[in-house]
Amino acid sequence: LLATLINHPGLFGAVEDDLERLPSDSPVLAKLLQAVTDYILKNNTPDPAPLIAHLEAGPLAGDVRIVLGETTYTHAAFARPEAGEDQALKGWQDVCGALQRRRLAGDVRAAGAALAQDFSDENERRLLALQAARAGAVKG
């Protein structure tokens, strides 16, 4: 997803709300995402070249090269610089949807375990709400 945003900064407005829901288990990727977001907000250009040049001139240059490497594009062709904006956006949405479904599945398991330990109305309502959200996410 980060490669998509770097190569297609014009998508920022369409994906901005998704950014806060992205997994942040990697401090390096979180720093890189923050640097990309800061640059896009400050410069507001759909051209990736100045963004990439800015990132490669900074302390995260090695990380940028890894993110924009062929390994990424093998698994996410939609993130390639030559991908069309529509293809990039669809790929972004597909991956974000998969991440949301995975997160909801984990939440449903945790809520089920909480209900098994404490069969309360509150725990039951939480499990049912999460199951409904998961069913909606799977259909969507």
C-alpha positions in Angstrom: 0.0 0.0 0.0 2.9 2.3 0.8 4.4 1.8 -2.7 1.0 2.6 -4.2 0.8 5.9 -2.4 4.4 6.8 -3.2 3.9 6.0 -6.9 0.4 7.5 -7.1 0.3 10.4 -4.7 -2.7 11.7 -6.6 -4.8 9.0 -4.8 -4.1 10.5 -1.4 -7.5 12.2 -1.2 -9.3 9.0 -2.1 -7.4 6.8 0.4 -6.7 9.3 3.2 -9.3 7.8 5.6 -7.8 4.4 5.2 -4.4 5.5 6.3 -5.2 5.6 10.0 -6.6 2.0 9.9 -3.5 0.5 8.3 -1.5 -1.9 10.5 1.4 -0.1 12.2 3.5 -3.0 13.5 6.6 -1.7 11.7 8.1 1.5 13.2 10.2 2.0 10.0 7.1 1.7 7.7 5.2 4.0 10.1 7.9 6.6 9.8 8.0 6.3 6.0 4.2 6.6 5.8 4.4 9.7 7.9 7.1 11.2 5.7 5.0 10.4 2.6 1.9 11.9 4.1 3.6 15.0 5.3 5.2 15.6 1.8 1.9 15.1 0.0 0.0 17.4 2.4 2.6 20.1 2.0 3.2 19.9 -1.7 -0.1 18.6 -3.1 1.3 17.2 -6.4 0.2 14.1 -8.2 3.7 13.7 -9.7 5.6 10.9 -7.8 9.1 12.0 -9.0 9.6 14.9 -6.6 8.2 12.8 -3.7 10.5 9.9 -4.5 13.5 12.2 -4.9 12.7 13.8 -1.5 12.4 10.4 0.2 15.6 9.1 -1.4 17.5 12.2 -0.1 16.5 11.6 3.5 17.3 9.1 6.2 14.7 6.6 5.0 16.3 6.2 1.5 17.2 2.5 2.0 13.7 1.7 3.2 12.2 3.6 0.2 14.2 1.4 -2.2 13.0 -1.7 -0.4 9.4 -0.6 -0.5 9.7 0.3 -4.2 11.5 -2.9 -5.1 10.5 -5.7 -7.4 9.5 -7.9 -4.5 6.7 -5.5 -3.7 5.5 -5.3 -7.3 5.5 -9.1 -7.6 2.8 -9.2 -5.0 1.1 -5.9 -5.8 1.3 -5.1 -9.5 -1.3 -2.4 -8.9 1.4 -0.4 -7.0 3.7 -0.2 -10.0 4.5 3.3 -11.3 3.1 2.4 -14.7 -0.2 1.2 -13.3 -3.2 3.4 -14.1 -4.8 5.4 -11.3 -7.9 3.2 -11.5 -5.9 0.0 -11.2 -3.9 1.4 -8.3 -7.1 2.5 -6.5 -8.8 -0.8 -7.0 -5.8 -2.7 -5.7 -5.6 -0.3 -2.7 -9.3 -1.0 -2.0 -9.0 -4.7 -2.4 -6.0 -4.9 0.1 -7.7 -2.6 2.6 -10.8 -4.7 2.4 -8.8 -7.9 3.1 -7.1 -6.2 6.0 -10.4 -5.1 7.5 -11.8 -8.6 7.1 -8.8 -10.1 8.8 -9.0 -7.6 11.7 -12.7 -8.2 12.1 -12.1 -12.0 12.2 -9.6 -11.5 15.0 -12.1 -9.3 16.9 -14.9 -11.9 16.5 -12.6 -14.6 17.9 -11.7 -12.4 20.8 -15.3 -11.5 21.5 -16.3 -15.2 21.3 -13.6 -16.0 23.9 -14.8 -13.2 26.1 -18.3 -14.4 25.9 -17.2 -18.0 26.7 -15.6 -16.7 29.9 -18.3 -14.3 30.9 -21.7 -14.9 29.4 -23.1 -11.4 29.8 -25.5 -9.4 27.7 -22.8 -6.9 26.9 -20.4 -9.6 25.6 -23.1 -11.2 23.6 -24.1 -7.9 22.0 -20.5 -7.2 21.2 -20.0 -10.6 19.5 -23.2 -10.2 17.5 -22.3 -6.7 16.4 -18.8 -7.9 15.3 -20.3 -10.9 13.5 -22.7 -8.5 11.6 -19.8 -6.2 10.7 -17.8 -9.1 9.5 -20.7 -10.4 7.4 -21.1 -7.0 5.8 -17.3 -6.7 5.1 -17.3 -10.1 3.5 -20.2 -9.1 1.2 -18.6 -5.7 0.4 
